[in-house]
């Protein structure tokens, strides 16, 4: 029997901080009004909504009007990409979008939507073997009809951190908006517009101990954005739908806590991450680190393990009491090779043997040692069970 399950999949989601739960509590039943209503119940909800917007904006160093609340990182990505691209198409007949092959599916599929339904040309920028985009590659690919560039900040599958500020400088010099998916990065790095330089920044609360189902999009005031969800005039007319006040309050509180505790959390995670990397590479024959060895998220370790089928290994780890992943939680269980790993130059067989281990603030050194004691044995068993293709 498993005495205690050890969670090592914090890139997929995090538990909600008790302080965040407490901040949300009054807005489920006491202050339950619709923030668009004019009576006292609505005014109380609106005050909470706008207070959350102001607090988040203060932490990001932007104007409150530049914060749009959404249902999560996926919607933030879609609103940024589709909203800006369609506005540029209408205003100046732009039809070209630049992104990378290592983006989250929310970005890749939003770009594919523009190609299929609106005639955009979507170009994937080259990444190196670590998944890094060179700013000079962006500069060479920009065209007069480029509507938008979207480059991920901290990669969810391989942990690589891109030079977003340098890419932003290139885009700004050419007058092209830059969007960055900072959903993974926001828990660990400063994602302020001043630091990243991006015109649009997506975040999602459940990656930094906030509730699921809520996110935010920073959109620079000068950026033209067409709403992609018709309806009411909420969020300055750019995102229709009654705002979920409890979750928005939770997002703002979780972000404040993450901002206050960022250094402490990062130092804690980095030490554990490095132990995972050193332990796996030394104990598992043939294991290779994926992503950048230095410029990576402080909690993120990812590998390819030759001769291992990822989904089988994850099932074996789960039975042994360890929750890990093979990459994006949006793709877990998919038997096809990861497109992110293929973009790094790995073969399909290599890409099928991926493992992602992500730690959190409650992960203990003993958890990592237990994992490292177990993984080599499970890998050896999986390799013996693997039947070579005929």
Secondary structure in CASP SS format (residue, H / E / C, confidence):
PFRMAT SS
TARGET T0000
AUTHOR 0000-0000-0000
METHOD secondary structure of the structure
MODEL  1
X C 1.00
X C 1.00
X C 1.00
X C 1.00
X C 1.00
X E 1.00
X E 1.00
X C 1.00
X E 1.00
X C 1.00
X C 1.00
X C 1.00
X C 1.00
X C 1.00
X C 1.00
X C 1.00
X C 1.00
X H 1.00
X H 1.00
X H 1.00
X H 1.00
X H 1.00
X H 1.00
X H 1.00
X H 1.00
X H 1.00
X H 1.00
X H 1.00
X H 1.00
X C 1.00
X C 1.00
X C 1.00
X C 1.00
X C 1.00
X C 1.00
X C 1.00
X C 1.00
X C 1.00
X C 1.00
X H 1.00
X H 1.00
X H 1.00
X H 1.00
X H 1.00
X H 1.00
X H 1.00
X H 1.00
X H 1.00
X H 1.00
X H 1.00
X H 1.00
X H 1.00
X H 1.00
X H 1.00
X H 1.00
X H 1.00
X H 1.00
X H 1.00
X H 1.00
X H 1.00
X C 1.00
X C 1.00
X C 1.00
X H 1.00
X H 1.00
X H 1.00
X E 1.00
X E 1.00
X E 1.00
X E 1.00
X C 1.00
X C 1.00
X H 1.00
X H 1.00
X H 1.00
X H 1.00
X H 1.00
X H 1.00
X H 1.00
X H 1.00
X H 1.00
X H 1.00
X H 1.00
X H 1.00
X H 1.00
X H 1.00
X H 1.00
X H 1.00
X H 1.00
X H 1.00
X H 1.00
X H 1.00
X C 1.00
X C 1.00
X C 1.00
X E 1.00
X E 1.00
X E 1.00
X E 1.00
X E 1.00
X C 1.00
X C 1.00
X C 1.00
X C 1.00
X H 1.00
X H 1.00
X H 1.00
X H 1.00
X H 1.00
X H 1.00
X H 1.00
X H 1.00
X H 1.00
X H 1.00
X H 1.00
X H 1.00
X H 1.00
X H 1.00
X C 1.00
X C 1.00
X E 1.00
X E 1.00
X E 1.00
X E 1.00
X E 1.00
X C 1.00
X C 1.00
X C 1.00
X C 1.00
X C 1.00
X C 1.00
X C 1.00
X C 1.00
X C 1.00
X H 1.00
X H 1.00
X H 1.00
X H 1.00
X H 1.00
X H 1.00
X H 1.00
X C 1.00
X C 1.00
X C 1.00
X C 1.00
X E 1.00
X E 1.00
X E 1.00
X E 1.00
X E 1.00
X C 1.00
X C 1.00
X C 1.00
X E 1.00
X C 1.00
X C 1.00
X C 1.00
X C 1.00
X C 1.00
X E 1.00
X E 1.00
X C 1.00
X C 1.00
X H 1.00
X H 1.00
X H 1.00
X H 1.00
X H 1.00
X H 1.00
X H 1.00
X H 1.00
X H 1.00
X H 1.00
X H 1.00
X C 1.00
X C 1.00
X C 1.00
X E 1.00
X E 1.00
X E 1.00
X E 1.00
X C 1.00
X C 1.00
X C 1.00
X H 1.00
X H 1.00
X H 1.00
X C 1.00
X C 1.00
X C 1.00
X C 1.00
X C 1.00
X H 1.00
X H 1.00
X H 1.00
X H 1.00
X C 1.00
X C 1.00
X C 1.00
X E 1.00
X E 1.00
X E 1.00
X E 1.00
X E 1.00
X H 1.00
X H 1.00
X H 1.00
X C 1.00
X C 1.00
X C 1.00
X C 1.00
X C 1.00
X C 1.00
X C 1.00
X E 1.00
X E 1.00
X E 1.00
X E 1.00
X E 1.00
X C 1.00
X C 1.00
X C 1.00
X C 1.00
X C 1.00
X C 1.00
X C 1.00
X C 1.00
X C 1.00
X C 1.00
X C 1.00
X C 1.00
X C 1.00
X C 1.00
X C 1.00
X H 1.00
X H 1.00
X H 1.00
X C 1.00
X C 1.00
X C 1.00
X C 1.00
X C 1.00
X C 1.00
X C 1.00
X H 1.00
X H 1.00
X H 1.00
X H 1.00
X H 1.00
X H 1.00
X H 1.00
X H 1.00
X H 1.00
X H 1.00
X H 1.00
X H 1.00
X H 1.00
X H 1.00
X H 1.00
X H 1.00
X C 1.00
X H 1.00
X H 1.00
X H 1.00
X H 1.00
X H 1.00
X H 1.00
X H 1.00
X H 1.00
X H 1.00
X H 1.00
X H 1.00
X H 1.00
X H 1.00
X H 1.00
X H 1.00
X H 1.00
X H 1.00
X H 1.00
X H 1.00
X H 1.00
X H 1.00
X H 1.00
X C 1.00
X C 1.00
X C 1.00
X C 1.00
X E 1.00
X E 1.00
X C 1.00
X C 1.00
X C 1.00
X C 1.00
X C 1.00
X C 1.00
X E 1.00
X C 1.00
X C 1.00
X C 1.00
X E 1.00
X E 1.00
X E 1.00
X E 1.00
X E 1.00
X C 1.00
X C 1.00
X C 1.00
X C 1.00
X C 1.00
X H 1.00
X H 1.00
X H 1.00
X H 1.00
X H 1.00
X H 1.00
X H 1.00
X H 1.00
X H 1.00
X H 1.00
X C 1.00
X C 1.00
X E 1.00
X E 1.00
X C 1.00
X E 1.00
X C 1.00
X C 1.00
X C 1.00
X C 1.00
X C 1.00
X C 1.00
X C 1.00
X C 1.00
X C 1.00
X C 1.00
X C 1.00
X C 1.00
X C 1.00
X H 1.00
X H 1.00
X H 1.00
X H 1.00
X H 1.00
X C 1.00
X C 1.00
X C 1.00
X C 1.00
X H 1.00
X H 1.00
X H 1.00
X H 1.00
X C 1.00
X C 1.00
X E 1.00
X E 1.00
X E 1.00
X E 1.00
X E 1.00
X C 1.00
X C 1.00
X C 1.00
X C 1.00
X C 1.00
X C 1.00
X H 1.00
X H 1.00
X H 1.00
X H 1.00
X H 1.00
X H 1.00
X H 1.00
X H 1.00
X H 1.00
X H 1.00
X H 1.00
X H 1.00
X H 1.00
X H 1.00
X H 1.00
X H 1.00
X H 1.00
X H 1.00
X H 1.00
X H 1.00
X H 1.00
X C 1.00
X C 1.00
X C 1.00
X C 1.00
X C 1.00
END
